[in-house]
Amino acid sequence: MIVDDEIANVLVAKKLLTQAGYTDFETTTDSTLAVGMVHHCMPDVLLLDINMPHVDGISILKQVRQVERFRHLPVLILTANGDSEVKLKCLELGATDFLVKPVDPVELAPRVRNALLSKIHQDQLAHHAAKLEETVRQRTRELELSRRQVIYCLARAAELRDNDTGNHVIRVGRYAGIIAASLGLPKRFVADIELAAQLHDVGKIAVPDAVLLKPGKLEPEEFEIIQTHVKHGRQIINPFMGHDARAMRSHVESGAEMLRDGSSLMRLAATIAQTHHEKFDGSGYPIGLAGEDIPLEGRITAVADVFDALSSERPYKKALAREKCFEILEEGRGTHFDPKILDAFFASAAEIVRVQVEYMDC
């Protein structure tokens, strides 16, 4: 592209370059059109006069260099002005080379050729960088997909130990994601907690079958009550020794330990595994955290997990009606559950029910 207010200069430069084998030209003698033409034509090299009416070459060069895609566009300055300050200004703005007018026919073609070789090199580097960046993005997507598949399989492996379908972990994850979205949390967090919450009970893998698969509630207080009634000969449920109860409760620590690594997703899952049995009033386990000391993801998963436990059939209990489940959750407001989390849950009740139906245990 040649920009010069003197048509004779344009024709001379074009003729000399044509003789050197160049054929694709864009030219203008109107400097006010130059910047727009650069954007439209996307030249590989720009020959630019400095002293022009309306808009001078320095202003055009400055505007061109402000555009990222033109940062490496070769710009050859055509000027009869020998002022060193003008030359310095052009160099500071990124001028590639200078040609003194009248242009020397011997110099023009080699200077343009060198500028084009530089442009080719820059284009190749940019193409390679873009290709490398896309490769990294693709590998990252593949790694993320692989990691999510592994997490899902691990979650199902834990759940299938005491649930024939494994849909419990899917539902809890979906519920947690719905609650997080209802709270207005970032989309990335919503996606991560939906996956991470599926691992809330992964520590069950470390729990002996003798404990995990026995019916009945596992609170130590109830075990003590059962034991005190042994003399009456009425065993409502097989008693558990205290250490069995502790083993069952320890699945939160086991799950957290399994999941600790450097990734944010796994740290989120570890926190959920360790805190989803904490209660808002501080009466939960294993640490007895209270209120907002319980991580947000733990408070969210607590609601999701309890709702699914109440609404699902298990070997030792029937599923409760949906309204009854909602009633029990409401009874736990401020004691078991964070009121804000409950509000978000109830605000999304229609979507919660849709997921419940979609992933119903067969």
N, C-alpha and C positions, 0 to 999 in steps of 0.2 A: 504494500500500500504506500502511495506517494502523496504527501500533503505539502503543497507549496502554492502560494498565492500567484506566482508567475507561471502561466501556462507553458512558456518556453522552457523553463527549468523542468517541468513535469515531462514534457515531450522528449527532451534530451535524455533524462534519466531512463525513461521508458525505452527509448531506442537503444541505448547502450546495453541495458539489461536484456532486451530482446535478442540482440546480437550474441549475448552470452548464453542464450538458451532458455531464458525465463519467459513464460507466456501468460501467467495468471496475474493480472494487475487490477488494483482498485485505485483510482486517483480522484483528487478533488483540489480545487483552488479556493474553496470556501472553508475557511478554518472553523467556522461555527458548526459545520457538519462533521468535522473530523472524529470527535469522540463517539458520536452515534454510529458512524461508519465502522469504527474499530469494533464496537460491540456487535454490529450486524455481520460484518464480513469475517471477523476473526482472522486477521492476517498473520502470517508466519514471521514477517519482518516489516517494520514501519520506518520509512524514510520521511523525516520531519523537518520542515523549515522552522527557523526560530522567529525571524522578523516578519510577522503577518498582521494585517489589520484585523480589528474586532477581537480575535482570540490569538494570542501569540503561542509559539511552539512550547514555551516553558509551561504555560497553563495547561496545554493539551497533555504534555508529558506527565505533569503532576496528577491530572485526573485519571489518566490511564494507569499509572502506578498504584493508585488507591484501590484498584479492583484486583482481587486476589488472583484471578485467572490470567491477568496480564502482568503479573509481577516479573515474569521471565521472558516477556515478549521483547525480542531484540529491537531497539530503537536507535537508528542511525541519524544523527543530527546533521542536516545540511545548512550551512551558514556561511555568510560572508563576514560575519562579525567575529573579529579576533579578540574580543574583550575576554580576559582571563576570568573575570568574575562571572560572566555568563557561562563560560565553559565549566567552571567549578559548580555553579548552580545546577547545570544539566547533569553533571556527574553525581552530585548529591541526590538527585531525583531518579538516578538509575539509567542514565544514557549509556548505551552500549559502545558507541563509537562516534567519531566526528569526521565529516567530509567537508572540506572547504570549497565553496563555490567561487568560480565555476568548477564543476566537478571534473576531476582528472579521469578520463576514460580508462586509463590503466588501473586505477585504484578501485573504481566503483564495484565492478563484478567480484573481485576477490574479497572486498569488505562484506558485500552482501552474502557471498558464499560462506565466509567464516561465521557470520551472524546466524545463518540458517543451520550450519552444523551445530552451533551452540544450542539452537532451538530444538533440533532433533535430539540432542543429548538430554536436555531438560525434559522433553516430552517422554523419552524412554524412562527416565528416572521417575517421573510422575506416574507413568503407567505401571512401572514395577511396584512403586509404593502402594498404589491403589489395589493392585492385584494381591500384594502381600497382606494388606489390611483386610481385604475380603476373605483371604484364606484364614487369617486369624479369627475373623468373625464366624466363619463356618466351623472352624475347629471348636470355638467357644460354644457355639450352639450345639454341636455334637456332644461335647463334654457335659453341658448342662442337661441335655436330654438323657444321656447315659446315667448321670448322677441321680436325676429324678426317677428314672426307672429302677435303679438300685434301691433308692429310698422306699419307693412304693412296694417293691418285692419284700424288703425287710419288714416293713409295716404289716404286710399281709402274713408273712411268716409268723410274726408274733401273735397276730390276732387269730390265725387259724388254729392255734393251740387250744383255744376255748370257744371258738365260734366257727361253725361249719362254712360260712360263706366269706368271712373276712370283710363284709360290707360295712361293718361297724367303723373301721378306720377310715374308709372312704367318706362315710357320712359325717363323721366328726371333723374331718378335714374340710369338707364342703361347708359345714355349718360355721366353722371358725372363719373361713374366708368370707362368708356372707356377713357375719357379725362385723368383721374388720372393715368390709366395704361400707356397711351401714354407719360405722363410726367415722367414715370419711378419711380413712388412712390411705397412704399412697398405694398405687396399684401394685408396685413391686412387693410391698409388704403383704398385701392381700394374697398375691400369688404364692409367696413364700410360706405364709402361715397355713394356707390351705394344704400345702404339701407337708410342712413340718409337723402340723398337728396330727397327721396320720401316724406319727411315730410316738405319740404320747404314752403308749403302753408297751413300747418295744422292750422295756426291761422285763416283761413277762418271760422272755426267753430264758432269763436267769432264775426264774422261780420254779422250784420242783413241782412236778405234776401233782404230787400228793397234796400240795397246798392249792395250786392254781385251779384244779379241776373239781375240788370239793364244793358242794352247795352250801348256801347259808351266808350270812353276813360275817365279815371277818374282823369286826372291831374287837379288841381285847376285852373290853367290858362285857360284851355279850358272851365271849368264851368263858369268862369267869362265872357269869350267871349260869351258864349251862353246866359248868363243873359243879357248882354248888347244889344243883338239883339231881346229881347222880344218885344220891341215896334214895330218892323217890322213884327211881326206876323208870323215869320218863326222859328218854333222850330225844329231844326235838330235832337235834342236829348233831352229827358226829363232832365231838369236841376237838378243838385244835389246841395244841400246846402253845404256850406263849411264844416260843422261838419260831413256830410256824407262822403265826400272825406277823411277827416282825419280818420274816422272810418275804411274805406277801407284800407288806408295805415297802420293803426295800426295792421293789421294782423301779421306783422312781429314781433312786440313786444309781441303780444298775443301768437304766436307760440313759441317764445323763452321761455316765462314764463312757458308754458305747459311742455316744454321738459327738464327743468332744474332738474337734479338729479345727483347722484354721478357717473354714468357710463360714460366712455369715449365716447361710441357710442351716448348717449343722449346729452352729451355736444357738440359733433360734430353736431348733428341735431339741437340743439338750436342755435349754431353759424350760421348754414346755414339759418335757419328760420329768423334770425335777419339781415343777411348781404347780402342775394342774390339779393336785390334791390339797393345795393350800386353800384356806377359807378367808373370806374378807374380814371376819372378826378375829382372826388369829388362832382359831381352834383347829386348823388343818395340820397336815404333815407334809414333809418330814421336818420342816424347820419351825413352823408356826408363824410364818410371815403374816402380816395383816395389812389391809387397805392397799394403798398404792405402792407399798414395799413389795408386793407381789408383782412380778413383771406383767406387763399388759398382755403378752401372749399367753401367760399362764392363766390369767383371769378370763380371757376369751375362751380358751380351751376347756376350762372348768365348766362353763355353761354348756358348751357344745357336747362335752362328754356326758354330763349328767342327764341332759335331755335325751341323748341317744340311749343311755342305759335305762332310763325310765320307759321310753317308748318302744324298746325292743324286747322280744321274748328271749329268755335264757332258760337253761335247764332247771334252774331253781325258782323261776318266776314267770308270770305272764306279762305281756306288754300292757302298759296302762293306756287308757284312752288319752287322746291328745290334750283335751281340755284339763284332764287330771294332771298330766305332765306339766302343763303351763301353770296350774294352780300350785303345784309343789315348788316349781322354780320361783314363783312369786313369793311363796312363804320363806324362801331362802334369801330374799332381798336384804342386803345390808349385813347378813350374817354369813351365809355361805358365798353369796355372789355379790360382785360389784354392781350397784344399782345402774350405773351408766351402761355396763355391758348387757344387763338384762333389758334395758330400754331398747338398745340396738337390736337385740334378739327378737323382741316382740314386734318392733317396727318392721322386721323382715319376715314375719311369721309365714306369709304366703309363700315366699321363696323357700323357707325352711321346710315347709310341708311338701312342696314340689320335689325337693331333693329326697325327702324321707320316702315318698312314694316311688321315685325313680330307682332308688337303691334299696328297696325293701328286701329283706332276707327271704329267700324262697324255701 
